[in-house]
């Protein structure tokens, strides 16, 4: 989903301050101006006029910014970049002026108790994230983030070949090395060197922490952790995340134990112990956030559904036809079809003139309630068919809430809309839906339990493994921001969390001279990860709720498992989904979720995830029991040694 992103700032919800019911109360002292009584109706009318004006201003400037962004993303020229930067600057100016004015209204919020929607809009406008900093401090913040990103972008590694191959970065081969190599020495070298090359992020990190704390204070939060969590209802949300993790952990620990045995078979017990954590460098990913180990872990090698890409090409699919199929999916739910301008203005394949574009798939809302686009360099292959459904799910959300004021035209929390897109993707990957599209036959779809298990394993290695990594990364950031993790413990606290939550250890001993969190882009770029974490959990909750509405999932009926459900042609599911989408951000995310899931369903719940992966979990339990595998992990060495860091770093004082 594309909006002006960081330009809009952090929309947080806080309890409004209570002020006096009079303008200029002065205690009646002689010589002072006369007291003016203000009626509720007058304040409500003035507040309504203020918000109408601001919604219009922001919507118009958003449209200008999004058009400039579209032109740049679809034609990477220096001119288009300059136009985009100017538009972003204008949006920042309008957004900041709105923030300044909205904060002046807080003293009168108690006049608006009968207009909660109006108060809610003003509350969103009155928080701005780092952009609330004064010009000098904002410049300092942008500079320090750019310094951290410069370290990340410039980092490269020499591969230990003969002769060495140097200059290999994350974007030019390291991802492929970590995923494809099975040479333990090479993987250990690349893992260590990448962290060595990015460790100097730590020199800018103290100043970064001072600046984001200052921004949080200006926005009425004690620290950045509370500011970030306000989007989800406050600091108690951390307990909700922990509860969701405890629900999912039994499945994860069985996957962990199975993976440990398979890795031990490849690398030996000296590298992978029988009861210890997993070595981080052997998981097929630079950070261990997903495990690209399908070739080692697939339950039944050679058992799979037919190649979608091959069948799509045989049937003459084109990029346009792929999006037509995705559009029909939403039409079958009695939801809104994309406007005719979508087909004219979107970029659905690599441009014929081969001009430089940013090809990563994205959905675009141009903020005028009529212009919706997708940018995707579509190729005729199965993954692009699923991606088309995902991106049109975002567009559907845009179209459903377009009647709302500008500040409400977004999902109720940063992970909610992505959760919807992922849930639609689960329907699109269902073998039963693919059969409806004519891409697999009834005979191929029915009774292929081994192919089902292989599909579930492939998805689990991307999704089940992601949750503990995302959780520990955010928990580390929150504790650092709160000050419960001190600077002297930054790196060892990181590895404490990686061990306790993820069951992962470093391949070589670490110390406080290292700064391994800085090896992750989202740390260097100050980009929150909580939205991804929430989206991961919500997708299965939403998928289950929609399948129940469609009457296509019944837990006690073996022929109706959750992982095979799709909602194609279910008017009931479409009505429920549309009703939730139309709320936008006019209500909290719990209320929006409960609208779909029913009473009591307005909280994160990872049990639907367990239901979706139930066949795989049962298989893992049996396989681990058959091999006598230890479930869980115990320490098998010292992973991080405390050492006082050198007193480097900048200060904003």
C-alpha positions in Angstrom: 0.0 0.0 0.0 1.3 3.4 -0.9 0.4 6.7 0.9 2.7 9.6 1.8 4.0 7.2 4.5 6.4 8.9 6.9 5.1 12.3 5.8 1.8 11.8 7.6 3.6 11.1 10.9 2.5 8.8 13.7 -1.2 8.9 14.3 -1.5 8.1 18.0 -4.5 8.1 20.4 -4.1 9.7 23.8 -6.5 10.9 26.4 -7.3 14.5 25.6 -6.5 17.2 28.2 -9.4 18.8 30.0 -9.5 22.5 29.9 -11.8 25.3 31.0 -15.2 26.0 29.5 -14.4 29.7 29.0 -12.2 31.6 26.6 -9.7 33.7 28.5 -10.7 32.8 32.1 -9.0 35.4 34.4 -10.5 35.2 37.8 -12.3 38.6 37.3 -9.4 40.8 38.2 -9.8 44.5 37.5 -8.5 45.8 34.2 -8.6 42.4 32.5 -10.7 41.6 29.4 -14.3 40.6 29.9 -15.0 36.9 30.3 -16.6 35.3 27.2 -18.9 32.4 27.6 -18.6 29.8 24.9 -21.5 27.4 24.1 -21.0 23.8 23.1 -22.7 24.4 19.7 -20.3 27.2 18.8 -17.3 25.1 19.6 -18.7 22.1 17.7 -19.4 24.2 14.6 -15.9 25.8 14.7 -14.3 22.4 15.2 -16.3 20.9 12.3 -15.2 23.8 10.1 -11.6 23.4 11.1 -11.5 19.7 10.3 -13.3 20.1 7.0 -10.7 22.6 6.0 -7.8 20.4 7.1 -9.2 17.3 5.5 -9.5 19.2 2.2 -6.1 20.7 2.4 -4.4 17.4 3.3 -6.3 15.5 0.6 -5.4 17.9 -2.1 -1.7 18.0 -1.1 -1.7 14.2 -0.7 -2.9 13.9 -4.3 -0.1 16.2 -5.6 2.5 14.2 -3.6 1.2 10.8 -4.7 1.1 11.8 -8.4 4.7 13.1 -8.1 5.7 9.8 -6.4 3.9 7.8 -9.1 5.8 9.6 -11.9 9.1 9.1 -10.1 8.5 5.4 -9.3 7.5 4.7 -12.9 10.2 6.8 -14.5 13.4 7.3 -12.5 14.7 10.6 -13.8 16.4 13.4 -11.8 13.6 15.8 -12.9 10.9 13.5 -11.5 12.9 13.1 -8.3 13.2 16.8 -7.8 9.4 17.3 -8.4 8.7 14.5 -5.8 11.0 16.1 -3.2 9.3 19.4 -3.6 5.9 17.8 -3.3 7.0 16.0 -0.2 8.2 19.2 1.3 4.9 20.9 0.6 3.0 18.0 2.2 5.3 18.2 5.3 4.5 21.9 5.6 0.7 21.4 5.4 0.9 18.5 7.8 3.0 20.3 10.3 0.7 23.4 10.2 -2.3 21.1 10.8 -0.5 19.6 13.7 0.3 23.0 15.3 -3.4 24.1 14.9 -4.8 20.8 16.1 -2.9 20.9 19.3 -4.4 24.3 20.1 -7.8 22.6 20.1 -6.9 20.1 22.9 -8.0 22.4 25.6 -11.5 22.4 24.2 -11.9 18.6 23.5 -14.2 18.3 26.5 -16.7 20.4 24.6 -16.8 17.7 21.9 -17.8 14.7 24.0 -20.9 14.3 21.9 -18.8 14.3 18.7 -16.3 11.5 19.3 -15.5 11.2 15.5 -14.5 14.9 15.5 -12.3 14.5 18.6 -10.8 11.3 17.1 -9.8 13.2 13.9 -8.2 16.0 15.9 -6.3 13.5 18.1 -4.7 12.0 15.0 -3.7 15.4 13.7 -2.2 16.4 17.0 0.6 13.8 16.8 3.3 14.0 14.2 6.2 11.6 15.0 9.7 12.9 14.4 8.4 15.7 12.2 7.2 17.4 15.4 10.9 18.3 16.1 12.0 21.8 15.5 13.8 22.5 12.2 17.3 22.1 13.7 16.5 18.9 15.5 14.5 17.5 12.6 17.5 18.1 10.3 19.7 16.4 12.9 17.3 13.4 13.1 17.2 13.1 9.3 21.0 13.3 9.2 21.6 10.7 11.8 19.2 8.2 10.1 20.9 8.9 6.8 24.3 8.2 8.5 23.1 4.9 9.7 21.7 4.0 6.3 24.9 5.0 4.6 26.7 2.4 6.7 24.2 -0.2 5.8 24.1 0.6 2.1 27.9 0.7 1.7 28.5 -2.5 3.6 30.0 -5.3 1.4 31.7 -8.6 2.0 34.5 -10.5 0.3 33.6 -14.1 -0.4 36.3 -16.6 0.7 37.0 -18.0 -2.8 40.4 -18.4 -4.5 40.9 -15.6 -5.5 38.5 -13.8 -3.1 35.4 -12.2 -4.7 34.8 -8.8 -3.1 32.3 -6.0 -3.1 29.3 -8.3 -2.5 26.4 -6.5 -0.8 23.0 -7.5 0.4 21.5 -6.4 -3.0 24.2 -7.9 -5.1 24.5 -11.5 -4.0 24.7 -12.0 -0.2 21.0 -13.0 0.0 21.6 -15.7 -2.6 24.7 -16.9 -0.8 22.9 -17.3 2.5 20.0 -19.1 0.8 21.9 -21.3 -1.6 25.2 -22.2 0.0 25.6 -25.3 2.2 29.3 -24.6 3.0 29.3 -23.9 6.7 32.6 -22.1 6.6 31.4 -19.7 3.8 28.2 -19.1 5.6 30.0 -18.3 8.9 32.4 -16.0 7.2 29.6 -14.0 5.4 27.5 -13.9 8.5 30.4 -12.5 10.6 31.7 -10.1 8.0 28.3 -8.5 7.3 27.9 -7.7 10.9 31.4 -6.4 11.1 30.8 -4.1 8.2 27.5 -2.7 9.7 28.6 -2.5 13.3 29.5 1.2 13.1 25.8 2.0 13.1 26.2 1.9 16.8 28.2 5.2 16.8 25.1 7.1 15.6 22.6 5.2 17.7 22.9 7.2 20.9 22.2 10.4 19.2 19.3 8.8 17.3 17.8 7.6 20.7 18.0 11.1 22.1 16.2 12.6 19.1 13.4 10.1 19.0 12.8 10.5 22.7 12.6 14.3 22.2 10.1 13.8 19.4 8.1 11.4 21.6 8.0 13.9 24.5 6.8 16.7 22.1 4.0 14.3 21.1 3.1 13.7 24.8 4.7 10.3 25.2 7.5 9.4 27.7 9.5 7.6 25.0 9.5 6.2 21.5 8.2 2.8 22.6 5.0 4.3 24.0 4.7 6.5 20.9 4.9 3.5 18.6 2.6 1.3 20.7 -0.1 4.0 20.8 -1.1 3.0 17.3 -2.2 -0.3 18.8 -3.8 0.9 22.0 -0.9 1.4 24.3 1.8 -0.4 26.2 -0.6 -3.3 27.2 -0.4 -4.4 23.6 3.0 -5.9 24.3 1.3 -8.4 26.6 -1.2 -9.2 23.8 1.7 -9.9 21.5 3.3 -12.1 24.1 0.1 -14.1 24.5 -0.2 -14.6 20.8 3.4 -15.9 20.7 2.6 -18.3 23.6 -0.3 -19.6 21.5 1.9 -20.2 18.5 5.1 -21.5 20.3 4.1 -25.2 20.4 4.0 -25.3 16.6 7.3 -23.3 16.4 9.2 -25.5 18.8 8.3 -28.6 16.8 9.4 -26.9 13.6 12.6 -25.8 15.4 13.3 -29.4 16.6 12.7 -30.9 13.2 14.9 -28.2 11.6 17.7 -28.9 14.1 17.8 -32.6 13.3 17.8 -31.9 9.5 20.7 -29.4 9.9 22.6 -31.8 12.1 22.4 -34.4 9.4 24.0 -32.0 7.0 26.6 -30.2 9.2 27.2 -32.7 12.0 26.7 -32.6 15.8 29.8 -30.4 16.3 28.1 -27.5 14.5 24.4 -28.3 15.4 24.0 -29.8 18.9 21.2 -32.2 19.8 19.4 -29.9 22.3 20.8 -26.5 21.6 19.6 -23.4 19.7 20.0 -23.2 16.0 23.1 -21.6 14.5 22.0 -18.4 13.0 24.1 -18.7 9.9 22.6 -22.0 8.7 19.0 -20.8 8.4 19.1 -19.7 4.7 18.6 -16.0 5.6 21.1 -13.3 6.7 18.9 -12.5 9.8 17.1 -15.8 10.4 13.7 -14.1 10.0 12.7 -16.7 7.5 14.3 -20.1 6.8 15.1 -20.6 3.2 15.7 -24.4 3.7 12.9 -25.9 1.6 15.3 -28.3 -0.1 16.4 -29.7 3.3 13.1 -29.6 5.2 10.3 -30.6 2.7 8.5 -33.6 4.1 8.0 -35.4 0.8 10.5 -34.5 -1.9 9.1 -34.6 -5.4 5.5 -34.4 -4.2 3.9 -31.2 -5.3 1.0 -29.7 -7.2 1.4 -29.0 -10.9 3.6 -26.0 -11.9 1.2 -23.0 -12.0 3.6 -21.0 -14.2 3.8 -23.7 -16.8 0.0 -24.1 -16.9 -0.6 -20.3 -17.0 1.7 -20.0 -20.0 0.1 -23.0 -21.7 -3.3 -21.2 -21.3 -2.0 -18.0 -22.8 -2.1 -15.8 -19.6 -0.8 -12.2 -19.9 -0.2 -9.6 -17.2 -3.5 -8.0 -18.1 -5.3 -11.4 -17.8 -3.7 -12.0 -14.4 -5.2 -8.8 -13.0 -8.6 -9.5 -14.7 -8.7 -12.8 -12.7 -7.9 -11.0 -9.5 -10.6 -8.3 -10.3 -13.1 -11.1 -10.9 -12.3 -12.5 -7.5 -13.5 -9.3 -5.8 -16.4 -9.0 -8.2 -17.6 -12.5 -7.2 -17.8 -11.3 -3.6 -20.1 -8.5 -4.7 -17.4 -5.9 -3.9 -16.3 -3.0 -6.0 -14.5 -3.6 -9.3 -11.6 -1.4 -10.2 -12.5 1.7 -12.2 -11.8 2.0 -15.9 -8.9 4.4 -15.1 -7.1 1.6 -13.4 -6.5 -0.2 -16.6 -5.3 3.0 -18.3 -3.1 4.4 -15.6 -1.6 1.4 -13.8 1.8 -0.1 -14.7 1.2 -3.8 -14.9 4.3 -4.9 -16.7 7.8 -3.7 -17.5 7.4 -0.7 -19.8 8.1 -1.4 -23.5 10.5 1.5 -23.7 12.6 -0.1 -20.9 12.8 3.1 -19.0 14.0 2.6 -15.4 11.2 1.9 -12.9 10.9 0.6 -9.4 9.3 -2.8 -10.1 8.3 -4.0 -6.5 4.5 -4.5 -6.4 2.5 -1.7 -4.7 -1.0 -0.4 -4.6 -1.7 3.3 -4.9 -4.4 5.5 -3.5 -4.1 9.0 -5.0 -6.2 10.5 -2.2 -9.0 11.8 -4.4 -11.6 9.0 -4.0 -11.4 8.0 -7.6 -7.8 7.3 -8.8 -6.5 3.9 -7.8 -3.5 2.1 -9.4 -1.1 -0.8 -9.1 2.5 -0.8 -10.0 3.9 -4.3 -10.7 6.2 -5.6 -13.4 4.1 -8.7 -13.8 5.4 -11.8 -15.4 3.3 -14.8 -16.3 4.0 -17.0 -13.2 2.2 -18.3 -10.2 3.7 -15.9 -7.6 2.5 -12.9 -9.7 -1.0 -14.2 -9.8 -1.1 -14.3 -6.0 0.6 -10.9 -5.8 -2.2 -9.4 -8.1 -4.8 -10.6 -5.7 -2.9 -9.2 -2.8 -2.5 -5.7 -4.4 -6.1 -5.5 -5.4 -7.1 -6.3 -1.8 -5.3 -3.1 -0.9 -7.2 -1.2 -3.7 -10.4 -2.7 -2.5 -9.7 -1.3 1.0 -9.0 2.1 -0.6 -12.3 2.1 -2.5 -14.4 0.9 0.4 -13.4 3.7 2.8 -13.2 6.5 0.2 -16.4 8.1 1.6 -14.6 9.0 4.9 -12.7 12.2 5.8 -9.1 12.1 4.7 -7.7 11.4 8.2 -9.9 8.3 8.4 -8.9 7.0 5.0 -6.5 4.4 6.2 -6.7 1.1 8.1 -7.1 1.2 11.9 -3.5 0.2 12.6 -0.3 0.0 10.5 -0.6 -3.8 10.1 -4.3 -4.2 9.6 -4.5 -3.6 5.8 -1.5 -5.8 5.1 -3.3 -8.5 7.2 -6.3 -8.2 4.9 -4.1 -8.5 1.8 -2.3 -11.6 3.2 -5.7 -13.2 4.0 -6.9 -12.7 0.4 -3.6 -14.2 -0.6 -4.4 -17.3 1.4 -7.6 -17.7 -0.6 -5.7 -17.2 -3.8 -3.2 -19.9 -3.0 -5.9 -22.5 -2.1 -5.8 -25.5 -4.4 -9.6 -25.4 -4.5 -9.6 -21.8 -5.8 -6.9 -22.7 -8.4 -9.1 -25.5 -9.5 -11.9 -23.0 -10.0 -9.6 -21.0 -12.2 -8.9 -24.1 -14.3 -5.2 -24.1 -13.4 -5.3 -27.6 -11.7 -7.7 -30.4 -12.3 -10.1 -31.9 -9.7 -8.0 -35.1 -9.7 -4.9 -33.1 -9.0 -6.5 -31.1 -6.2 -8.3 -34.0 -4.3 -6.5 -36.4 -2.1 -3.0 -35.0 -2.5 -2.1 -34.8 1.2 1.6 -35.0 0.6 1.6 -32.0 -1.7 -0.5 -30.2 1.0 2.1 -30.9 3.6 4.9 -29.6 1.4 2.9 -26.4 0.7 2.3 -25.9 4.4 5.9 -26.5 5.2 7.0 -23.9 2.5 4.6 -21.4 4.0 5.6 -22.1 7.6 9.3 -21.5 6.8 8.3 -18.0 5.7 5.6 -17.2 8.2 5.9 -19.3 11.4 9.6 -18.5 11.6 9.0 -14.8 11.1 6.9 -14.1 14.2 9.5 -14.8 16.9 12.2 -12.8 15.0 9.9 -9.8 14.6 8.7 -10.0 18.2 12.3 -10.1 19.6 13.4 -7.3 17.4 10.6 -4.9 18.5 11.0 -6.0 22.1 14.7 -5.1 22.0 13.8 -1.7 20.5 11.1 -1.0 23.1 13.4 -1.9 26.0 16.2 0.2 24.6 13.9 3.2 24.1 12.5 2.8 27.7 16.0 2.5 29.1 15.5 -1.0 30.6 18.3 -2.2 28.3 21.3 0.1 28.9 23.9 1.0 26.3 26.5 -1.2 27.9 24.2 -4.2 27.3 22.8 -3.5 23.8 24.3 -6.4 22.0 24.2 -9.1 24.6 20.6 -8.2 25.4 19.9 -8.7 21.7 21.3 -12.2 21.9 19.5 -13.0 25.1 16.3 -12.3 23.3 17.3 -14.3 20.2 18.1 -17.2 22.4 15.0 -17.1 24.7 12.4 -16.3 22.1 13.8 -17.6 18.8 16.1 -20.4 20.0 18.9 -19.1 17.8 22.6 -18.6 18.6 25.5 -16.8 16.8 28.0 -18.9 15.0 30.9 -17.0 16.6 31.0 -15.4 20.1 29.7 -11.9 20.3 30.5 -9.0 22.6 29.5 -5.4 23.3 32.1 -4.3 20.8 29.6 -5.6 18.2 26.2 -4.1 17.3 24.3 -6.9 15.6 20.9 -5.2 15.6 22.4 -2.7 13.2 22.8 -5.4 10.6 19.0 -5.2 10.0 17.8 -2.5 7.6 14.8 -1.6 9.7 17.0 -0.7 12.7 19.2 1.5 10.7 16.3 3.2 8.9 14.1 3.7 12.0 11.3 1.7 10.4 8.9 -0.1 12.8 8.4 -3.8 12.4 5.3 -4.2 14.5 3.0 -3.7 11.5 4.5 -6.8 9.9 4.1 -8.8 13.1 0.4 -7.8 13.5 -0.3 -8.5 9.8 1.1 -12.0 10.2 -1.2 -12.9 13.0 -4.3 -11.0 11.6 -4.2 -12.7 8.2 -5.2 -16.1 9.7 -7.8 -14.6 12.0 -9.3 -12.7 9.0 -9.1 -15.8 6.8 -10.8 -18.0 9.3 -13.6 -15.5 9.9 -14.2 -15.1 6.2 -14.2 -18.9 5.7 -16.8 -19.3 8.5 -18.9 -16.6 6.9 -18.6 -18.5 3.6 -19.5 -21.7 5.3 -16.4 -23.4 3.9 -14.6 -24.1 7.1 -15.7 -26.5 9.8 -13.0 -27.7 12.2 -14.6 -31.1 12.8 -15.1 -31.9 9.2 -11.9 -33.3 7.6 -12.9 -32.4 4.1 -13.2 -28.7 5.0 -9.8 -27.8 6.5 -8.8 -24.1 6.9 -5.8 -24.4 4.6 -7.9 -25.4 1.6 -10.6 -22.8 2.1 -11.2 -19.9 -0.3 -14.0 -17.3 -0.4 -14.4 -16.9 -4.2 -18.1 -16.3 -5.0 -19.2 -16.0 -1.4 -21.5 -13.0 -1.1 -21.7 -13.4 2.7 -17.9 -13.3 3.1 -17.7 -10.3 0.7 -20.4 -8.4 2.7 -18.5 -9.0 6.0 -15.2 -7.9 4.5 -16.6 -4.8 2.9 -18.4 -3.8 6.1 -15.1 -4.0 8.0 -13.2 -2.1 5.3 -15.7 0.7 5.1 -14.8 1.7 8.7 -11.3 2.8 7.7 -9.7 4.4 10.8 -13.0 5.9 12.1 -12.9 3.2 14.8 -10.2 1.4 16.7 -8.7 -1.7 15.2 -10.3 -3.9 17.9 -13.7 -2.7 17.0 -13.0 -3.1 13.3 -11.8 -6.7 13.8 -14.7 -7.6 16.0 -17.0 -6.4 13.3 -15.7 -9.3 11.2 -14.9 -11.9 13.9 -17.9 -11.4 16.2 -18.2 -10.5 19.9 -15.0 -11.1 21.9 -12.9 -11.3 18.7 -11.3 -7.9 18.9 -7.8 -9.0 20.0 -4.8 -10.7 18.5 -5.3 -14.5 18.5 -2.7 -16.9 17.0 -4.9 -20.0 17.4 -6.3 -19.6 13.9 -2.7 -19.9 12.7 -2.4 -23.2 14.5 -5.7 -24.3 12.9 -4.4 -23.4 9.4 -1.2 -25.4 10.0 -2.7 -28.2 11.9 -1.9 -31.0 9.4 1.7 -29.9 9.4 1.9 -29.6 13.2 0.5 -33.2 13.6 3.1 -34.5 11.1 5.9 -32.7 12.9 4.8 -34.1 16.3 4.8 -37.6 14.9 8.1 -37.2 13.1 9.9 -35.7 16.1 8.5 -38.5 18.3 9.7 -41.2 15.9 13.2 -39.8 16.0 13.2 -39.0 19.7 14.0 -35.4 19.1 14.2 -33.0 22.1 11.5 -30.3 21.9 12.8 -26.9 22.9 16.4 -25.8 23.4 19.0 -25.5 26.1 22.2 -23.4 26.2 25.2 -25.1 24.7 27.8 -22.4 25.2 28.4 -18.7 25.9 27.0 -16.6 23.1 27.8 -13.0 24.1 30.5 -11.7 26.4 30.0 -8.5 28.3 32.7 -5.9 27.5 32.6 -2.2 28.1 32.2 -0.3 24.8 34.5 2.5 23.8 32.9 5.9 24.6 32.1 6.9 21.1 28.9 8.5 19.8 27.4 11.9 19.2 25.1 13.9 21.4 22.3 16.4 20.6 23.0 18.4 23.7 
